[in-house]
Amino acid sequence: MDARLRIDLLGRVSIRTMAGREVRLLGRHAQALVTLLALTRRPRTREAIAADLWPDSTAISTGPLRQALYQLRHAFAAAGADPDDLLEADTESLGLRPNAVAALDVDAFECCTDDPDCGPERAIALYRGDLAEGLGHDCFCAERERLADRFEDALATVAAARLADGDVHRARLAAEQLVIRDPLREEAHAVLIAVHGLVGTRSQVVRQYRRVSEILARELAEVPLPETDATYRLALSRAVQRSRARADLMDAPPRRPMAVMSR
């Protein structure tokens, strides 16, 4: 049986064998350990691993790490995989064996963001959530932020591309998601301003522009970029033009019904 692993770390930590059997990690210690081992991909000293994961622990070699390793080995065995085929361990060091990981979603996501042929739409589909959601260990913070930045850059590209293609609804969804994640992403606000200009009201255009202006002033002591101002003016113009077109229809005289010709 192929005991190699498919590991998903974006969002909830999830592991399956190549045979499709789930490796159920019941404890957070085990989830944190396998996350660190999968990201590192090389044996490290047990002291270094324990210090990364549990820096405040007073029992580095015999406390949380021993518990996590026991849980991890038990989970591998329960999924039908020999732990010794996956783990490279001795009294001093610990790591996953070089061929233990068949697929890692973090690698797939990063490769996609680097490959123009893959594209940002595919990249955001691969990003199921931030790295190891639910694990609050400080050692994951830098990598979590780096991957999140890549995702948000892809999301900004997708929002602008959808808008350019006339996919207004999905452009709005992408821009709103980006603004929720990072209110300082001015380009996402600009997409929303443009969307309101195309299908919304003048008040929505003004409200979105005020929102980004207030955020930039409060957080950066800056004003919107010239491109954002230009988008705002165009959106206002479009909203007003639609209003005038509706008014013209309301003012137009009713059409007379066509006379029915008698035979």
C-alpha positions as CSV (number, residue, x, y, z in Angstrom):
1,M,0.0,0.0,0.0
2,D,1.2,3.5,-0.9
3,A,1.5,5.2,2.5
4,R,2.5,8.6,1.2
5,L,0.4,11.5,2.3
6,R,-1.8,14.2,0.8
7,I,-1.6,17.1,3.3
8,D,-3.8,20.2,3.3
9,L,-2.7,23.0,5.5
10,L,-4.7,25.9,4.0
11,G,-7.7,26.1,6.2
12,R,-8.3,23.2,8.5
13,V,-5.4,20.8,8.7
14,S,-6.3,17.6,6.8
15,I,-4.3,14.5,5.9
16,R,-5.1,11.5,3.8
17,T,-3.1,8.6,2.6
18,M,-2.8,8.0,-1.2
19,A,-5.3,5.2,-0.7
20,G,-7.8,7.8,0.4
21,R,-7.9,7.0,4.1
22,E,-8.2,9.9,6.5
23,V,-5.5,10.4,9.1
24,R,-7.5,11.7,12.0
25,L,-5.5,14.0,14.3
26,L,-7.6,14.4,17.4
27,G,-5.2,16.7,19.3
28,R,-4.0,20.2,18.5
29,H,-0.5,19.2,19.6
30,A,-0.4,16.6,16.8
31,Q,-1.9,19.0,14.2
32,A,0.7,21.6,15.1
33,L,3.6,19.1,14.9
34,V,2.6,17.7,11.5
35,T,2.1,21.2,10.2
36,L,5.6,22.2,11.2
37,L,7.1,19.0,9.8
38,A,5.3,19.4,6.5
39,L,6.4,23.0,6.1
40,T,10.0,22.2,7.1
41,R,10.5,19.0,5.1
42,R,13.8,18.1,6.9
43,P,14.7,16.5,10.2
44,R,15.4,19.0,13.0
45,T,16.4,18.5,16.6
46,R,13.6,17.7,18.9
47,E,14.6,20.7,21.1
48,A,14.3,23.1,18.1
49,I,10.9,21.7,17.2
50,A,9.6,21.9,20.7
51,A,11.0,25.4,21.2
52,D,9.2,26.6,18.0
53,L,5.8,25.1,18.9
54,W,5.8,25.5,22.7
55,P,8.3,28.2,23.6
56,D,6.9,28.6,27.1
57,S,7.1,24.9,27.9
58,T,9.4,24.0,30.8
59,A,9.6,20.4,29.7
60,I,10.8,20.6,26.1
61,S,11.9,17.1,25.6
62,T,9.3,15.2,27.6
63,G,6.1,17.3,27.5
64,P,4.0,18.4,24.6
65,L,6.3,17.1,21.9
66,R,6.2,13.5,23.3
67,Q,2.5,13.7,23.5
68,A,2.2,15.1,19.9
69,L,4.5,12.5,18.5
70,Y,2.5,9.7,20.2
71,Q,-0.8,11.0,18.8
72,L,0.7,11.4,15.3
73,R,2.1,7.9,15.2
74,H,-1.2,6.5,16.5
75,A,-3.1,8.4,13.8
76,F,-0.8,7.1,11.0
77,A,-1.2,3.5,12.2
78,A,-5.0,3.9,12.5
79,A,-5.1,5.0,8.8
80,G,-3.2,1.9,7.7
81,A,0.2,3.5,7.3
82,D,3.4,2.4,9.1
83,P,4.6,5.4,11.1
84,D,8.2,4.4,10.5
85,D,7.7,4.6,6.7
86,L,6.6,8.3,7.2
87,L,8.7,9.6,10.1
88,E,12.4,9.9,10.3
89,A,13.0,9.9,14.1
90,D,15.7,9.1,16.6
91,T,16.5,10.2,20.1
92,E,17.8,13.6,18.9
93,S,15.9,14.5,15.7
94,L,12.6,14.3,14.1
95,G,11.1,14.9,10.6
96,L,9.1,13.5,7.8
97,R,10.9,11.2,5.4
98,P,11.8,12.8,2.0
99,N,9.1,10.8,0.1
100,A,6.5,10.9,2.8
101,V,4.5,13.8,1.3
102,A,3.0,13.1,-2.1
103,A,1.0,16.4,-2.3
104,L,0.9,19.5,-0.2
105,D,-1.7,22.2,-0.9
106,V,0.7,25.0,0.1
107,D,3.1,23.9,-2.7
108,A,0.2,23.7,-5.2
109,F,-1.0,27.2,-4.3
110,E,2.5,28.8,-4.5
111,C,3.3,27.1,-7.8
112,C,0.0,28.4,-9.2
113,T,0.7,32.0,-8.1
114,D,4.1,31.7,-9.8
115,D,2.8,30.2,-13.0
116,P,1.1,32.6,-15.5
117,D,-0.5,29.6,-17.2
118,C,-2.2,28.6,-14.0
119,G,-3.7,32.1,-13.3
120,P,-5.1,33.9,-10.3
121,E,-8.6,32.4,-10.7
122,R,-7.2,28.9,-10.1
123,A,-4.9,30.2,-7.3
124,I,-7.8,31.6,-5.3
125,A,-9.7,28.4,-5.8
126,L,-6.8,26.5,-4.3
127,Y,-6.7,28.7,-1.2
128,R,-9.2,27.1,1.1
129,G,-8.3,29.3,4.1
130,D,-5.4,30.8,6.0
131,L,-2.5,28.5,6.9
132,A,-3.5,26.1,9.7
133,E,-6.6,27.9,10.8
134,G,-7.3,27.3,14.5
135,L,-3.6,26.8,15.5
136,G,-2.4,29.9,17.3
137,H,1.3,29.0,17.5
138,D,3.5,32.0,16.9
139,C,5.9,30.0,14.7
140,F,3.2,29.9,11.9
141,C,2.5,33.6,11.9
142,A,5.1,34.7,9.4
143,E,4.3,31.9,6.9
144,R,0.6,32.5,7.3
145,E,1.0,36.2,6.5
146,R,3.2,35.5,3.5
147,L,0.7,33.1,2.0
148,A,-2.2,35.4,2.8
149,D,-0.4,38.2,1.0
150,R,-0.2,36.0,-2.1
151,F,-3.8,35.2,-1.9
152,E,-4.9,38.8,-1.5
153,D,-2.7,39.8,-4.5
154,A,-4.4,37.1,-6.6
155,L,-7.8,38.2,-5.3
156,A,-7.1,41.8,-6.4
157,T,-6.1,40.7,-9.8
158,V,-9.2,38.5,-10.2
159,A,-11.6,41.4,-9.1
160,A,-10.1,43.8,-11.6
161,A,-10.1,41.1,-14.4
162,R,-13.7,40.2,-13.8
163,L,-14.7,43.8,-13.9
164,A,-12.9,44.3,-17.2
165,D,-14.7,41.3,-18.6
166,G,-18.1,42.6,-17.6
167,D,-18.6,40.0,-14.8
168,V,-19.9,42.7,-12.4
169,H,-21.4,40.4,-9.8
170,R,-18.3,38.1,-9.4
171,A,-16.1,41.2,-9.5
172,R,-18.0,42.6,-6.5
173,L,-17.7,39.3,-4.6
174,A,-14.0,39.2,-5.0
175,A,-13.5,42.9,-4.1
176,E,-15.8,42.5,-1.0
177,Q,-13.8,39.5,0.1
178,L,-10.6,41.4,-0.2
179,V,-11.9,44.5,1.6
180,I,-13.0,42.3,4.5
181,R,-9.6,40.7,4.7
182,D,-7.7,44.0,4.4
183,P,-9.6,47.3,4.4
184,L,-6.5,49.1,3.2
185,R,-6.5,47.4,-0.2
186,E,-7.5,50.5,-2.1
187,E,-7.7,48.7,-5.4
188,A,-10.6,46.6,-4.0
189,H,-12.5,49.7,-3.0
190,A,-12.0,51.1,-6.5
191,V,-13.5,48.0,-8.0
192,L,-16.5,48.4,-5.7
193,I,-16.9,52.0,-6.6
194,A,-16.8,51.0,-10.3
195,V,-19.4,48.3,-9.7
196,H,-21.8,50.7,-8.0
197,G,-21.4,53.1,-10.9
198,L,-22.4,50.3,-13.3
199,V,-25.3,48.7,-11.4
200,G,-25.8,50.7,-8.2
201,T,-26.9,54.1,-7.1
202,R,-25.1,57.4,-6.7
203,S,-25.4,57.1,-3.0
204,Q,-23.6,53.8,-3.1
205,V,-20.8,55.3,-5.1
206,V,-20.4,58.2,-2.7
207,R,-20.6,55.9,0.4
208,Q,-17.9,53.6,-0.9
209,Y,-15.6,56.5,-1.8
210,R,-16.1,58.0,1.6
211,R,-15.4,54.7,3.3
212,V,-12.0,54.3,1.6
213,S,-11.1,57.9,2.1
214,E,-11.8,57.6,5.9
215,I,-9.8,54.4,6.2
216,L,-6.8,55.9,4.4
217,A,-6.9,59.1,6.4
218,R,-7.2,57.2,9.7
219,E,-4.7,54.5,9.0
220,L,-2.1,56.1,6.7
221,A,-2.9,59.8,6.9
222,E,-3.3,59.7,3.1
223,V,-5.9,60.5,0.5
224,P,-7.1,58.2,-2.3
225,L,-4.8,57.7,-5.3
226,P,-5.6,59.6,-8.5
227,E,-6.8,56.4,-10.2
228,T,-9.3,55.9,-7.4
229,D,-10.5,59.5,-7.8
230,A,-10.9,59.0,-11.6
231,T,-12.8,55.8,-11.0
232,Y,-15.1,57.7,-8.6
233,R,-15.8,60.5,-11.0
234,L,-16.6,58.0,-13.8
235,A,-18.8,55.9,-11.5
236,L,-20.8,59.0,-10.5
237,S,-21.3,60.0,-14.1
238,R,-22.5,56.5,-15.0
239,A,-24.9,56.4,-12.1
240,V,-26.3,59.8,-13.1
241,Q,-26.7,58.8,-16.7
242,R,-28.7,55.7,-15.8
243,S,-30.9,57.9,-13.6
244,R,-31.5,60.3,-16.5
245,A,-32.3,57.4,-18.8
246,R,-34.9,56.0,-16.4
247,A,-36.4,59.5,-16.0
248,D,-36.7,59.9,-19.8
249,L,-38.6,56.6,-19.9
250,M,-40.9,57.8,-17.2
251,D,-41.5,61.1,-19.1
252,A,-42.1,59.5,-22.4
253,P,-45.8,59.5,-23.5
254,P,-47.5,56.1,-23.3
255,R,-47.6,54.2,-26.5
256,R,-51.0,53.9,-28.1
257,P,-52.2,50.3,-28.7
258,M,-52.3,49.4,-32.3
259,A,-55.7,49.3,-33.9
260,V,-57.0,45.8,-34.7
261,M,-57.9,45.6,-38.4
262,S,-61.2,44.1,-39.1
263,R,-61.5,41.4,-41.7
